[in-house]
């Protein structure tokens, strides 16, 4: 090569594939103390040895958490809007048919709906007593039915499939609104209600 000429091969670097070091964080979360509505951790993708997509996109783990929170908030808001519209329709139809409307049942229903994020959309009916009943079911025959009777009192009917039993497990009773999520979890039906 002549004077002043450069060899282009000297500046070529081998192609490198970014991989995550073993120290990539396994969880990135939203602090419950600063946002009690969401509580616990929202997990950000960590890539399992690969570079997480949020790093590849030039974002931070906090960006990933905020994006996930916004996505969940939008889903929840849309669900609440649909449930609000359906409750208004139930109230209108009930009035046409001369059925009572229990405002304390409605208050408990909304308290349950907003108590935990990730709620799946239930079927909602108006009972002859004017209470709201929310129903979730799946193709396996499992079901959760909650009748909000007001003042924190919930009538529940639960059908859960047990892997070790050939028959469906059933539970019927009343419980406190503040403890009903625990009852649903104890019967293994959390995923049916909360996704």
C-alpha positions as CSV (number, residue, x, y, z in Angstrom):
1,X,0.0,0.0,0.0
2,X,1.1,3.5,-0.7
3,X,1.7,6.3,1.8
4,X,-1.5,7.6,3.3
5,X,-3.5,4.6,2.2
6,X,-5.4,2.6,4.8
7,X,-6.4,-1.0,4.8
8,X,-10.1,-1.2,5.3
9,X,-9.7,-4.6,6.9
10,X,-8.0,-3.0,9.8
11,X,-11.2,-1.3,10.8
12,X,-13.5,-4.3,10.4
13,X,-14.5,-5.8,13.6
14,X,-16.0,-9.3,13.9
15,X,-19.8,-9.4,14.2
16,X,-20.7,-9.6,17.8
17,X,-24.0,-10.9,19.2
18,X,-25.0,-9.2,22.4
19,X,-25.8,-11.6,25.1
20,X,-26.9,-10.9,28.6
21,X,-24.4,-11.4,31.3
22,X,-25.4,-13.8,34.1
23,X,-26.2,-10.7,36.2
24,X,-29.2,-9.5,34.2
25,X,-31.9,-8.7,36.8
26,X,-34.6,-11.3,37.0
27,X,-37.4,-8.9,38.1
28,X,-38.0,-5.3,37.7
29,X,-41.0,-4.0,39.6
30,X,-43.4,-1.3,40.4
31,X,-43.1,-0.5,44.1
32,X,-46.3,-1.1,46.0
33,X,-45.7,1.7,48.3
34,X,-45.7,4.2,45.5
35,X,-48.6,2.6,43.5
36,X,-50.7,0.4,45.8
37,X,-53.3,-0.1,43.1
38,X,-51.0,-2.4,41.1
39,X,-49.0,-3.7,44.1
40,X,-46.3,-6.3,44.0
41,X,-44.0,-6.6,41.0
42,X,-44.7,-6.1,37.3
43,X,-42.0,-8.3,35.6
44,X,-40.0,-6.9,32.8
45,X,-38.6,-9.3,30.2
46,X,-35.1,-10.3,31.0
47,X,-34.3,-12.5,28.1
48,X,-33.0,-15.7,29.7
49,X,-29.4,-15.2,28.7
50,X,-30.2,-13.0,25.7
51,X,-30.4,-9.3,25.7
52,X,-33.9,-8.3,26.8
53,X,-35.9,-6.6,24.1
54,X,-36.1,-3.4,26.2
55,X,-32.3,-3.1,26.1
56,X,-32.2,-3.9,22.3
57,X,-34.8,-1.1,21.8
58,X,-32.7,1.3,23.7
59,X,-35.1,1.5,26.6
60,X,-34.6,1.0,30.3
61,X,-36.2,-1.6,32.6
62,X,-38.3,1.2,34.0
63,X,-39.6,2.0,30.5
64,X,-40.6,-1.7,30.2
65,X,-42.5,-1.5,33.5
66,X,-44.2,1.7,32.6
67,X,-45.3,0.3,29.2
68,X,-46.7,-2.8,30.9
69,X,-48.5,-0.7,33.5
70,X,-50.0,1.5,30.8
71,X,-51.1,-1.6,28.8
72,X,-52.8,-3.2,31.9
73,X,-54.4,0.2,32.8
74,X,-55.9,0.5,29.3
75,X,-57.3,-3.1,29.5
76,X,-58.7,-2.4,33.0
77,X,-60.2,0.9,31.9
78,X,-61.8,-0.7,28.9
79,X,-63.3,-3.5,31.0
80,X,-64.6,-1.0,33.6
81,X,-66.2,1.0,30.8
82,X,-68.0,-2.1,29.4
83,X,-69.1,-3.2,32.9
84,X,-70.4,0.3,33.7
85,X,-72.4,0.3,30.5
86,X,-73.8,-3.1,31.2
87,X,-74.7,-2.2,34.7
88,X,-76.6,0.9,33.4
89,X,-78.4,-1.4,31.0
90,X,-79.3,-3.9,33.8
91,X,-80.6,-1.0,35.9
92,X,-82.7,0.2,32.9
93,X,-84.1,-3.2,32.1
94,X,-84.7,-3.9,35.8
95,X,-86.7,-0.7,36.2
96,X,-88.8,-1.7,33.1
97,X,-89.6,-5.1,34.7
98,X,-90.2,-3.6,38.1
99,X,-87.2,-5.2,39.8
100,X,-85.5,-3.5,42.7
101,X,-81.9,-2.1,42.4
102,X,-79.6,-2.5,45.4
103,X,-77.1,0.4,45.5
104,X,-75.2,-1.4,48.3
105,X,-74.8,-4.4,46.1
106,X,-73.6,-2.2,43.3
107,X,-71.0,-0.5,45.7
108,X,-69.7,-4.0,46.7
109,X,-69.5,-5.1,43.0
110,X,-67.4,-2.1,42.1
111,X,-65.2,-2.5,45.2
112,X,-64.5,-6.1,44.0
113,X,-63.9,-5.0,40.4
114,X,-61.3,-2.4,41.3
115,X,-59.7,-4.4,44.1
116,X,-57.2,-6.3,42.0
117,X,-55.9,-5.6,38.5
118,X,-56.2,-8.2,35.8
119,X,-59.8,-9.1,36.3
120,X,-61.3,-11.1,33.5
121,X,-64.7,-9.9,32.2
122,X,-67.5,-11.6,34.1
123,X,-71.1,-12.1,33.0
124,X,-73.2,-9.9,35.2
125,X,-76.9,-10.4,36.0
126,X,-79.4,-8.7,38.1
127,X,-81.1,-11.0,40.6
128,X,-84.8,-10.7,41.7
129,X,-83.6,-9.2,44.9
130,X,-81.9,-6.4,43.1
131,X,-78.4,-7.7,43.7
132,X,-75.6,-7.9,41.1
133,X,-74.2,-11.4,40.5
134,X,-70.9,-11.8,38.6
135,X,-70.1,-15.1,36.9
136,X,-66.9,-16.5,35.4
137,X,-66.8,-20.0,33.8
138,X,-64.6,-21.9,31.4
139,X,-64.8,-24.9,29.0
140,X,-63.7,-27.3,31.7
141,X,-66.9,-26.6,33.7
142,X,-65.2,-24.6,36.4
143,X,-67.2,-21.6,37.6
144,X,-67.1,-18.8,40.1
145,X,-70.4,-17.0,40.8
146,X,-70.4,-14.1,43.3
147,X,-73.6,-12.4,44.4
148,X,-72.9,-9.0,46.0
149,X,-75.5,-8.7,48.7
150,X,-74.3,-5.4,50.1
151,X,-72.5,-4.3,53.3
152,X,-69.5,-6.5,52.4
153,X,-71.5,-9.8,52.3
154,X,-71.0,-12.0,49.3
155,X,-72.8,-15.2,48.4
156,X,-70.4,-17.5,46.4
157,X,-70.8,-20.6,44.4
158,X,-67.6,-22.2,43.2
159,X,-67.1,-25.3,40.9
160,X,-63.4,-26.4,40.6
161,X,-61.9,-29.3,38.8
162,X,-59.4,-31.2,40.9
163,X,-56.8,-33.2,38.9
164,X,-56.8,-36.0,41.4
165,X,-60.6,-36.4,41.6
166,X,-63.0,-37.5,38.9
167,X,-65.8,-35.3,40.3
168,X,-66.0,-31.5,40.4
169,X,-65.4,-29.9,43.8
170,X,-68.2,-27.5,44.8
171,X,-68.3,-24.8,47.5
172,X,-71.3,-22.7,48.4
173,X,-71.5,-20.2,51.1
174,X,-71.2,-16.6,52.2
175,X,-68.1,-14.6,52.9
176,X,-66.8,-11.2,53.5
177,X,-66.0,-9.1,50.5
178,X,-62.5,-8.5,51.8
179,X,-61.8,-12.2,52.0
180,X,-63.5,-13.5,48.9
181,X,-60.3,-13.3,46.7
182,X,-58.6,-15.6,49.3
183,X,-61.5,-18.1,49.0
184,X,-61.2,-18.1,45.2
185,X,-57.5,-18.7,45.5
186,X,-57.9,-21.4,48.0
187,X,-60.1,-23.3,45.6
188,X,-57.6,-22.9,42.8
189,X,-59.8,-20.6,40.7
190,X,-57.7,-17.4,40.7
191,X,-56.8,-17.8,37.0
192,X,-60.4,-18.1,36.0
193,X,-61.3,-14.8,37.6
194,X,-58.1,-12.8,37.3
195,X,-56.4,-14.3,34.3
